[in-house]
Each structure stands twice: as C-alpha cells, then as structure tokens.
C-alpha cells in the first residue's frame, strides 16, 4: 500500500487516510485506485459495515493533481480512468460512507462529499470547486446532485461561480452534517462511523437504500460530465488556466 494511502480496520469500520500532506493531499491515480479498492472492500459480502475517509490536519484533499491535468491537456495523452472508477464506486457505494474533513476540500474533495452518507467537518474546513476558473466543468455528478441538496442558487455559487464555502455555510447548504472544533474532528468522525457500524446491518441497508433512492441518474450524469471534461481538457481555455495555475505555484515556491 502506498504511503499516500493508509488503511485500518476496527469494529466493522474500514478507515482510509489520504496521506500526502506535502501536496495538500492532491490526489494521484494511485490514491484514486486505493479509494476505489476500499469501496470494493466494504461491498456486499464483507463484514465491514462502514467506510471512513480522512485526510490530514489542514487538508482533506486539494483535489486532482493539476500537473496531471496539464500533462493531459498539453500532450493529448489519454487520462487515467482511476478517477472515474472511484467516482462510479462512491456514487453506487454499497455500504455507508463517512468523511471527516479538516482544512481544504477542493474540487473532487468537495464533490465526493455529496455521495457520502455522513460528513463531519472541522470549523477550520473550507470547500471550493474552481472548475470553471480552470476552464473545465463540474464533475462527480455534482451538476445534478448539488441542486438537489442545496438548491439552484447555492449550487450555482459553488459549482459555477467557484465561491468558497466555509464550514458554517457548508453546513447551512447541507453539504456537511456537523461542524466541530478542529481538535475534535477525527474523534467525532470515528464515533459517527462506529455508531453506523453498530446498527443492525440489514435494517440499515434497507433504510439507506430508501433514503438514497435510485442512483442511476447520478451515475449517468457523472459519465456525461466525464465526456465533456475530456473535451474541455484540450480547449485553449483549459490549457491557459492550467499553465497559469502551475506558474503561480512555481512563483510561490521560489
């Protein structure tokens, strides 16, 4: 297992930690594959009853590594399917998924939360989806599910305007269930996962299926977004935005 992706099992809960703090947990193909495998591991037939996803202090995840996008945009090389494999699995997850968010949750770090069953955020967390600013589009089925969760106006503000939501606004919008002090974040997330795992599994599965409803339309929208993403990655707007982003990062580093 990669040092950037850690796993631990206890009392029916599979805990995975995104662990790339030097890059603010920017997701690589290997990390996406680890998340997809964890979702498979908790699927039907497993004695694991809940998946808990954590980041590191100050960074849930900065989203996809922009260098990967730039490489795809400039070379025309086919992008890895790892992200789409993960998105398909979390949209159709067989068991409850809990997320504990501290610090930044950017791009897919924010949109993946829309498919979790319970999200605990610290008071230091913030959420942003700068898709349009990067010349691309919302993903993870968020263009369909975000308006269902928070209504058109807030969904447009988050997904199209790219505005930052602090923890209080994310809670108000229905993106997170609970906000706690940063020092209490992991304890609160673990306790939520443990409570879920301790419930009668068949009754919980049936209740969850009723609450979540048919997810086929969300899956179809994710795939539609993915095709549009592939087109946008080769656009002049996206190339210019990715290059500007990388140049800004290099300037800060120097």
N, C-alpha and C positions, 0 to 999 in steps of 0.2 A: 504494500500500500504506500502511496506517495506521502512524503512528509507534509504535503499541502492539503492532505485529506485524511483526517483521523476518524476512527470508529471505536465505539464502546457499546457493549450490550449489558443491560442490567434490568431485572424485573420486568421483562417484556418490552422494554424501550430500547430501540437502536438509536444511539446518539451519534451524529456525524458533525465534525467540526471542520469548517473551511479554515485553512491554516497557512495563509500566505501573507503575513502581516506587512512584509516589506513592500508589497504591491497593493496594499489595502484590499487584499483578498480578491483581486481581479481574477476572473475565472478562466482557466485553461481548459482545453479539450479533456485532459486527464481528470480535472476536477468535475466537469460535467458528467463524465463517464462514471466517476465514483458516486455521484448523486443518483444517477440512473440505476446503478447497481444496488444502491441502498434501498431504493423504492422497490426494486425487484425482490430484494431480500425480505421485505416486510409484506409481500403479496400473499395471496391465498395459499393456505397450507403451511405457513410459517407460524411458529409460536410467538413471534414478535408481534406486538399489538399496536405499536405506535412508533413513528419516526420523528426524532427531534433534530432540527437543524440549527446549529450555532455558528457564529463567526468568531472573531477575536475582539478584545476590547477596542472600541473605537471604529470597528469595521465589520459589518455583516458581510457585505461584498460591494466592491466598486463596479460590479457588472462584468461584462465580457472584456477581455484584454483588448484595448483599442489597437494595439500593434497587430493583432490577428486580423482585424477588420481592414486595416490599412494594407496589409500584405495581400488580402483577397482583392481589394479594390484596385490596387496598382498592378498586380500580376494576372488577374483574371483566373487565378487558381481556385478550384472548387473548395468552398469552405467545408470544414468538418461537419459531419452530421451529429456530433456528440451533443450539441446544444439542443437540437430538435428531438433527439432521442430522450433527453432529460425532460423536455417540456411535455412530450407526449405522455410520459410516465407520471409526471406530477399532476397533469390535468386529469388523468384516469386513475389516480392512486387508489389502491385497494384498501389501504388502512389509513387511519388518521395521521396527519402531518402537523407538527407543531414547530413554530420558528421562534427563536429568541434573537432579537435584533438590538444591537448596541452600535451607536455611531452611524456611519453612512450605509445606505441601502440604495444603490444607484442602478438604473436600467433594469435588467432582469432581476437584480437584487430586490427591487420593489415589486415588479410584476409577478414574480413567483409567489409572493405572499398572498396574492389573490386566490391561489389554489390551495393554500394551507387551510386547515380546519381551525386553528387557533394560533394567534400571533401575540407574543408579549414583546413590548418594546421598552427600551430604557428612555428616560427623559432627555438623554443626550443623542437620541437617534434622529435621523432626518432622511427623507425619501425624495428621490428626484429621477425623472426619466427624460434625459436630454436627447431623445431620439430625433426630433425634427431639427434641432440645432446641429446635429451631426449629419443631416441630410438623409436620414432614414425614417423609419416608421415605428409605431408601437408594435410590440410582439407578445408572445406567450398567450395569445387570445385576449389580451388586455383590452383591445378596442371593443370587444363585446362584453366582457365581464365587468370591467371598471364602471361603465354607466349603470349596470345593474346594482353594483354595490353602493356607489356614491352619487348617482345621478349624473346627468349630462354635464352640468356646469363644472363640477369639481373634477370629473373625468377629463374634460377638455383642458382644464387648468393644469392637471398633472401630466397628461399624455401629449397634448399638442403644444401648449404654451411652455411646458417644461419647468413649471414653477416648483420650488422646493416646499415640501410639506414638513413641518416639524412634528414632533411626536404628538402634541396636542391636536394638531389639525388632522394628522393621520388617524387618530382615534375618533375624532368627530366625523371623518369621512367614512369610517367603517373599515379602514384598511388594517387596523390593529384592534385587538380586544382589550388590552390592558397596558397601562404605562406605569413603570416602576422606576425608582432610582437606579442609576447605572450599577451600583454595587450589589443590587438585589436581582439583577436581570436573570442571570443564569439559574439562580435558586428558584425564581418564580416560574421560569420556563420548564425546568426539570419537574417541579411539583405539578404543573399542568399536565405534562406528558405522563407522569406517574398516575395521576387521577384517571386519565383516559384509559391507560393500560389496565387499571384495576377493575374496570367496569365489565359486566357480563358481555363477552365478545360478540355473541350472535345478536343480542338485542341492540348493542351499539352499532354493529354493522348495518342492521336494518334501519335504525333511526338515521344514521349518517346517509344512507342511500336515499332516503326520503327527503332529507334536508338538501342534499346536493342536487338531486334530480338528474335528468339525462344530460350528460356532458358532451354528447356527440357534436352539438353545435359549436361548443367552445373549441373542441379539437379541430373541427373543420375550419373555424376562423383562424386558429393558430397556423394551420397549413397554408391558408390563403395569405396571411401576413408573411409567412416564410418565403413564399414565391415572390411577393413584392419586395421583400428585403433583398433577395438575390439580385433583382433588377436594380434596386437603388444603390447597391454597393458599387456598381460600375458607373454610376452617374457622376458628372463633373462636380455637382454639389457635395456629394459624399466624399469624394477624393479630396477636395479642397478642405472640407471640415476636418477630416481625419489628419491631414497633414498639419493643419493649424493647431490641432489638439496636441499632436506629438511635439511640434516645435515649441509650444508653450511649456510642455513638461520638461523638455530639454533645457529651456531657458531658466526655469525654476531650479533645476538640478545644478546648474552652473553658478 
